[in-house]
Amino acid sequence: MTAITADQLLTRVRDLLAAHPPADTGRADFLRARFDAGLAWVHYPQGLGGLGAPRSLQAVVDAELEAAGAPDNEPRRIGIGLGMAAPTILAYGTEEQKQRFLRPLWVGEEVWCQLFSEPGAGSDLAALGTRAVRESGTGDWIVDGQKVWTSSAHTARWAILIARTDPALPKHQGITYFLCDMHAPGVEVRPLRQITGEAEFNEVFLTGVRIPDSHRLGAVGQGWAVARTTLMNERVSIGGMRLPREGGMIAPVAAAWRERPALRTHALHQRLLQLWVQAEVARLTAERLRQQLAAGQPGPEGSGMKLTFARLNQEISGLEVELLGEDGLLYEDWTMRRPELVDFTGRDAGYRYLRAKGNSIEGGTSEILLNIVAERVLGLPAEPRDDKDLAWKDLAR
Ligand SMILES: Cc1cc2nc3c(=O)[nH]c(=O)nc-3n(C[C@H](O)[C@H](O)[C@H](O)COP(=O)(O)OP(=O)(O)OC[C@H]3O[C@@H](n4cnc5c(N)ncnc54)[C@H](O)[C@@H]3O)c2cc1C
């Protein structure tokens, strides 16, 4: 089959717009029709929101739809589903799972969260202790354990979950990956308040949660390989966001510099220029990474991008608070809220400064990402590990 061309894609977009004029079509109806036309993520297979087209052609579709005033699928609100659950389901899911989950995920009718981290298993995620035990007779899995730092658990309908299914095996081998219904009996979500004052993430307690075997993703005991697909995509989706020139965190700092000349000093000017250039280099590097991705799954390069994103966000938001002097110390609202998304640029400098602290922790800490770059990109010797062959149940805790 010959690959679809940009012109053929544009014809499809125009047909979609003619059949479902955005001005007269409900948001969700338009998005469902877009998915069914294969224009959601064009590189996905036909019938699953795509056309098997080169990923680079997505930009052609997006630009045409944006110019026509079509609604988007609010990707920032459904980031975990789009950036992490979807590519993992596509890579490891059964046909039934792909048909069941991808459309409502993309349309945003079902929000997803990630039940990976645990109180004793963050950077060392493979040490996790949440248990999934198979019930004889039904073949269902019964899950017990605690997860933590679960962004969006309070709005999520589904979760990607990893749990231990064989404690007698070494820690990376006895893990299985599941799709967990967040409305199932036994799932309890409790807010965790952050340094920003908001509770954007949660603790999640799982008590006797029943998961049918049809919601297992990948083979029993192969969950670590499945989770690595999620984690590599997570780093790209955090670090590789598409931004306009002078977009993202550098935008409000540059605006403050232009609009408030009284704040200027030579030293601050030098720092702003340096960070502006670094932000632009990071933006273009992310663009290159996205183009490389068109050729396959993300590799460890995404870790470098995520590292840069975290470092720059913290430096830029620090400069902004300094630049604004006393105004930089104002904080708009400490009311405990449970937001649906992280809004970096629509908020004040104090919020950006505090929220950016989490950037070097979420999605893998900077220290761990440096290890990945050292070992898997630069080929330096691996960290010594003495727990690779020990059964998980025998590990010191
Ligand atoms: C804003 C935010 C949102 C999050 N959202 C989610 C979510 O939705 N779902 C989810 O599952 N998790 C989520 N997390 C959790 C996040 O992935 C973990 O916090 C992270 O992996 C670090 O784990 P930890 O907190 O247990 O720290 P630890 O693993 O205890 O690490 C503590 C420190 O030790 C360092 N360290 C540990 N091991 C090494 C090593 N071998 N070499 C060098 N340094 C090391 C770490 O880098 C870190 O600085 C979120 C975290 C944040 C901050």
The ligand as a MOL file (V3000), in Angstrom:
LIG
                    3D

  0  0  0     0  0            999 V3000
M  V30 BEGIN CTAB
M  V30 COUNTS 53 58 0 0 0
M  V30 BEGIN ATOM
M  V30 1 C 4.4220 16.7480 40.3280 0
M  V30 2 C 4.5990 15.2420 40.3580 0
M  V30 3 C 3.6860 14.4380 39.6970 0
M  V30 4 C 3.8440 13.0420 39.7320 0
M  V30 5 N 2.8870 12.2810 39.0980 0
M  V30 6 C 2.9560 10.9350 39.1590 0
M  V30 7 C 1.9370 10.1170 38.6050 0
M  V30 8 O 0.9610 10.6250 38.0250 0
M  V30 9 N 2.0320 8.7800 38.7140 0
M  V30 10 C 3.0940 8.1800 39.3200 0
M  V30 11 O 3.1220 6.9530 39.3460 0
M  V30 12 N 4.0910 8.9160 39.8880 0
M  V30 13 C 4.0380 10.2760 39.8210 0
M  V30 14 N 5.0230 11.0540 40.4150 0
M  V30 15 C 6.0760 10.3690 41.1720 0
M  V30 16 C 7.4650 10.4730 40.5720 0
M  V30 17 O 7.5700 9.6930 39.4110 0
M  V30 18 C 8.4430 10.0320 41.6770 0
M  V30 19 O 8.3510 11.0150 42.6980 0
M  V30 20 C 9.8700 9.9290 41.1900 0
M  V30 21 O 10.0110 8.8060 40.3570 0
M  V30 22 C 10.9030 9.8740 42.3250 0
M  V30 23 O 10.6120 8.8650 43.2260 0
M  V30 24 P 10.6070 9.1330 44.8280 0
M  V30 25 O 9.7400 10.3600 45.0330 0
M  V30 26 O 10.2090 7.8660 45.4930 0
M  V30 27 O 12.0750 9.5580 45.2130 0
M  V30 28 P 13.3030 8.5760 45.5630 0
M  V30 29 O 13.3360 7.4770 44.5620 0
M  V30 30 O 13.2290 8.2220 47.0100 0
M  V30 31 O 14.5450 9.5210 45.2990 0
M  V30 32 C 15.0100 10.4930 46.2510 0
M  V30 33 C 16.2790 11.1330 45.6920 0
M  V30 34 O 17.3160 10.1460 45.5590 0
M  V30 35 C 17.8180 10.1490 44.2250 0
M  V30 36 N 18.1990 8.7970 43.7960 0
M  V30 37 C 17.5010 7.6510 43.9980 0
M  V30 38 N 18.1410 6.6050 43.4370 0
M  V30 39 C 19.2710 7.1010 42.8460 0
M  V30 40 C 20.3370 6.5250 42.0980 0
M  V30 41 N 20.3810 5.2180 41.8240 0
M  V30 42 N 21.3160 7.3600 41.6420 0
M  V30 43 C 21.2940 8.6990 41.9000 0
M  V30 44 N 20.3130 9.2930 42.6260 0
M  V30 45 C 19.3130 8.5130 43.0790 0
M  V30 46 C 16.6480 10.6560 43.3970 0
M  V30 47 O 17.0520 11.1440 42.1420 0
M  V30 48 C 16.0750 11.7340 44.2990 0
M  V30 49 O 16.7740 12.9420 44.2010 0
M  V30 50 C 4.9140 12.4500 40.4090 0
M  V30 51 C 5.8460 13.2750 41.0840 0
M  V30 52 C 5.6840 14.6440 41.0710 0
M  V30 53 C 6.6860 15.4970 41.8110 0
M  V30 END ATOM
M  V30 BEGIN BOND
M  V30 1 1 1 2
M  V30 2 1 2 3
M  V30 3 2 2 52
M  V30 4 2 3 4
M  V30 5 1 4 5
M  V30 6 1 4 50
M  V30 7 2 5 6
M  V30 8 1 6 7
M  V30 9 1 6 13
M  V30 10 2 7 8
M  V30 11 1 7 9
M  V30 12 1 9 10
M  V30 13 2 10 11
M  V30 14 1 10 12
M  V30 15 2 12 13
M  V30 16 1 13 14
M  V30 17 1 14 15
M  V30 18 1 14 50
M  V30 19 1 15 16
M  V30 20 1 16 17
M  V30 21 1 16 18
M  V30 22 1 18 19
M  V30 23 1 18 20
M  V30 24 1 20 21
M  V30 25 1 20 22
M  V30 26 1 22 23
M  V30 27 1 23 24
M  V30 28 2 24 25
M  V30 29 1 24 26
M  V30 30 1 24 27
M  V30 31 1 27 28
M  V30 32 2 28 29
M  V30 33 1 28 30
M  V30 34 1 28 31
M  V30 35 1 31 32
M  V30 36 1 32 33
M  V30 37 1 33 34
M  V30 38 1 33 48
M  V30 39 1 34 35
M  V30 40 1 35 36
M  V30 41 1 35 46
M  V30 42 1 36 37
M  V30 43 1 36 45
M  V30 44 2 37 38
M  V30 45 1 38 39
M  V30 46 1 39 40
M  V30 47 2 39 45
M  V30 48 1 40 41
M  V30 49 2 40 42
M  V30 50 1 42 43
M  V30 51 2 43 44
M  V30 52 1 44 45
M  V30 53 1 46 47
M  V30 54 1 46 48
M  V30 55 1 48 49
M  V30 56 2 50 51
M  V30 57 1 51 52
M  V30 58 1 52 53
M  V30 END BOND
M  V30 END CTAB
M  END
